[in-house]
């Protein structure tokens, strides 16, 4: 049997801090908890390994012994006079799943132990009795459990962030079996619709609207489209985690935009009007004063990104980029030479 590497199990470095270990554990626990993966034996087994690793690495003394003695630290600790590890059932969702080694912090049925974290994570609060259906789903004596939230990354362009965007998803949603009401039984027989799990899976199309003004890191909430609840509890929510891709033409800083505007040499010298592009495809005319310098910036108030929460928009900064003439005609060259002589004489 391969030696257990607790650090590898949690995906952290051996020099990881206590906070890094806790963060890694919580992320994995959310993913592999049996209540999120009903009937998935592989996830349940991995969940036990995660908890065993966290139990050892979250306790400074146990971690020191593990680092010193290696994977067999518990047996070797007992050989040196320490107490042997205890073995007892551990519970998730009110259902006894198997046995594992550890202290009270490893018993998820213990309301005073580490199960407080899962009370918060999966909505278990204040229940003294539980009943378990054939599918392993648990209904608490005092009420129901809300389903877990789901996060879904989504990429949009800067132009979509300017106008708002729409995305469609086809997702497989787990729901309580309507035939057996989640019990897994119809009378005394196993429910033929859900196979005794109490849950059924169906495909669902979600049309999601992403509001204008969002930036990278924004969370767009789609209420009630997360994991199913337990005991007829409400579903969790779906959150779209937005990434806005860089744009080749516009630079963004907060709700302000900057765009380069090509202006011919004659216009920056004599003055005129230049067209400034907008993210929605429109253009507006910008007055260029005589003797405008290359790189000079003009502010167009309220023409930037719309504020995500409404109420106006940022600014658009038009940055002048002088375009020098090419392929001069003989007459144009004469005029430039004459200008050069006059400038030298003055």
N, C-alpha and C positions, 0 to 999 in steps of 0.2 A: 504493500500500500504506500502510495506516495506521501511524503511528509507534508503536513499542512503548513502553508505559508500564510499567516494571518494578514500580513501586509499586502500580499498579492490578492488575497480574497477581497479586501476592501479597495484595492487599486490605489494604494498610497505608498509613498516612499518610507523607508525605515526611519528617516529623520522627520517625519510628519509631526506637526503639532497636534495637541489634543483637539483643537477646533477643526483642523483639517480632517482628522479621523472621524469626528462626529458628523461633519458635513458629508463625507463620503458614505458613511453608514446610512444616514437618513435618505440619501439619494437612492441607494441600493434597496433599502427597506421599502420605500415607496414602490419600487419597480417589481420586487419579487414577493411582496406580502401575499399570503394565500387568499386573503379576501379580495385582492385585485386579480388573482389568477386562480379562480375556483377550478378544482379538479386537475390542476397542472402539477404533477408530482415532481417534475424536474425543478420548477420554480420553488416548490415547498422545500425540497432538499437544499437548494442553494440558499434559501432564506435561513435555514438552520445554520449553515456554514457561516453566513454573514453575521448572525447573532453571536455565534461562538467566538468569532474573531473579534467582534466589537467588545464582548464581555472581557476578553483578555487585554486588549489594547487600550480600553477606556479607563482601566484601573492602573494607576502609576506603578503600584507594587507588582501586580500581575504582569504588566508589560516589562518591568525590569527583569522578572524571573524568566519570562518567555525569551527575551533578548539574550539572557545569560545561559539558559539551559536548552533552548531550542524547542522544537515541536512537542517533545515529550516532557515539557516543563512540569505538568501536573503530576505525572507519575514520579518523576525525580524529586519533586517537592515532597510528595508523600514519603519517599524513601529516606529523606533527610529529616523526618519527624513531623512534616506538615500534615494537615488533614487531607485525606483523599478527596477527589472531586465527587460531588453528589450527583446522583442520577435521578431524574424525576420527569413526569410529563410536563410538556409546555403547551400552552393553549393560545390559539388565535381565533378571534371572532367567536369566543365562547365554546369552541369545539376542540376537544383534545386531539392533537395531531400525531404525537409520537413521544419519544423521550429524548432528552439531551442532558448534557452536563452543565453545571454552573451554579451560581449563587442565586439569591432571590431576584436579582436584577434580570435574570434570564427567564423568569416565569411570567409569561404575558397574561396569565390569569390573575396574578397578584395585584389588586388595585393599589397597593402601596408601593409597588416596585416600578421597574422601568416601563411597565405597560402604560404609564401616564403619557408617554410620547405617542403611542398608538391610539390612546383615547383621543388625543388632539388631532392626530392625522386622519383617523377614520371615523371620528364623530361619536365614539363611545363615551357616554357620560352617565353616571348615576344609576346604573342598573344592578340589581342584586340577583336576578334570575335570568336564565336564557333558555330558549328552546331552539333546537336545531332540526332543519328539514333534511330530506334525503340528499339534497344537493350540497349540503355543508354550509348553506347560508344561515346566518344567525339572526333571530329577531330578539331584541332586548325586551326585558319584562316591562320597562317603563316607557318604551317608545320605539322609534325607528332610527336608522343610521343614514346619513346623507352620503351619497356616492363621492368618490374622489374626483378632483379636477384633472383635466387633461391639458397638456401644452402641445401646440402644433406650430413649428416654425413656418414662416411664410416670407418670401422675398417679393418686393415690389420695386418698380422704378421710381425715380424722383418725380417724374411726370404723373405717375399714378398717385403718389403721395400728395401731389398738388391738387388733383381733381377728385381724389377718392378712387377706390378700386373695388372690384368684386372678385370673389373666388368661389369656386364650387368644389365640393369634396364628396366623394362617395365613401362612406365609412361603415364598418361593421359594428353595430351597436348591440350590446347585451341587454336584454330586458327580462323582467320577471315573467315566467310562463303563465299565460292567461288561463290555460287549461287546469293547472294544479295550484295556481296562485302562489307559486314558488315553493311549495312543499315537496315536490317531487313525487307525490302520491295522488292517485285518484281512487278514493276508497282505500282498499287494501292493496291495490296494485300499483306498480311503478308507472309513472306517467309516460305514455308512448310518445308524446310530443317532444318533451325535453330530455327523455331518457333517464329521468330521475334526478337531474341536476337542479331543477327548479328555475333554470334560465334558458332562454332561447336567443339566437343570434339572427339579426336581420340587417339587410343593407339599407342605408338611408342616404339621401342626397341632401347636402347642406349648402345653401347659398348664403354666403357671408359677405357683408358690406364693410369695407375698411374705410373709415372716415377720412376726409381731407386733413392734411396737416400733420399726419403721424410721422414720427422719426424712428430711427433704429432703436430697438429696445421697448417700443410701445407694446402694450398688451391689450388686445381687442377681445372683449368678453362676449362669448356666445352662451347665454344662460341656458342651463338645463340640457346641455349636450355632452356632458362628461360621463364618468362611470355611473352605472346604476346604483341606487341605494339598496340597503338591506332592510328586510322587513317592511317593504312598501315605502321605504324612505325616499326622499327626493333625489334626483340625479345631481351629480356634480356639474360643473361648468367647463366649457371648452375655452381655452385662451389661445389666440393666435399671437405668437411672438414675432414681431415685425422686424425685418432687416430691409433698409432702403439702400438700394445699390447706387454707387456713385454715377453721376451723369457726366458725359463727355463735354457738355457745353456750359452747364451751370454749376457753380460751387455753392454749397449750402453751409451756413453756420447758424445753428438755431433755426429761427424762422426767417432769417435774412438770406438773400441770394445775391450772387455776383456773376455778371456775364460780360464777356469781352465784346466790344462793338467796333467793327472795322470802319474806319473813317479815312477817306482819301486826304492826301497832303493838302490839296487846294482848300478843302473844307475846314481843316483845323487852322489854316492860315487866315482864310477870309470869313469863316463862319458859314452856317447852313443848318440843315436838318438831317439827322441820321435815324434809320430805323432800328429800334431795339426789340429783340425777340422776347416773348414771354413763354412760360412753360406750357400754357394752354394752346400754343400754336399761333396766337395773335401777335401783332406788332404794334408798337406805338412810336410816334415821332419825338425825338429828343432834339432840342435846340442846342447846337454847338456854337458857342461864342467864338468870335475871331481870336486867333492866337492861342487856341487851346493846346496844351502840352500833351505829349504822348504819355499814357498811363493815368491821366487825370480821371477822377471818378465822379460821377453824378448820381445823387440819390433820388430814386423814384419812390416816394412814400406810398406804403400800402400795396406795393406790387410784388411783394415777396410771397413766402409760404403762408397759407391761411393758418391762423392759430387753431390748434387741435380742439380746444374747448370752445371755439367760436369767438366772435367779437373782434373782427378785423384781421389784419395780416401784417407780416413783417415788411421789410423794405427790399427793393431791388437796386443794386448798385451797378451802374453801367460804366465799365472801364474802357476808356478810349485806347484803341490800338491803331496807330497811324499806318496807313498803307502807302508805301512809296511807289511812284510811277515807274513802270518798266517800258522798255522799247521806245525811248523818246524819239520824236520826229526831229529833223534838223532844226525846225523853227522852235520847238520846245527847248532844245539844248541851247539855242541862242538866248532865249529868254532867261534860262537858269544862269547862263554865263554872265548876262547883263546884271542879273540880280546879285550874283556873287561879287561883281566889280563894285556895285553900289554899296553893298554891305561892307566891303573892305575899305571903301573911301570914307564911310561915315564914322 
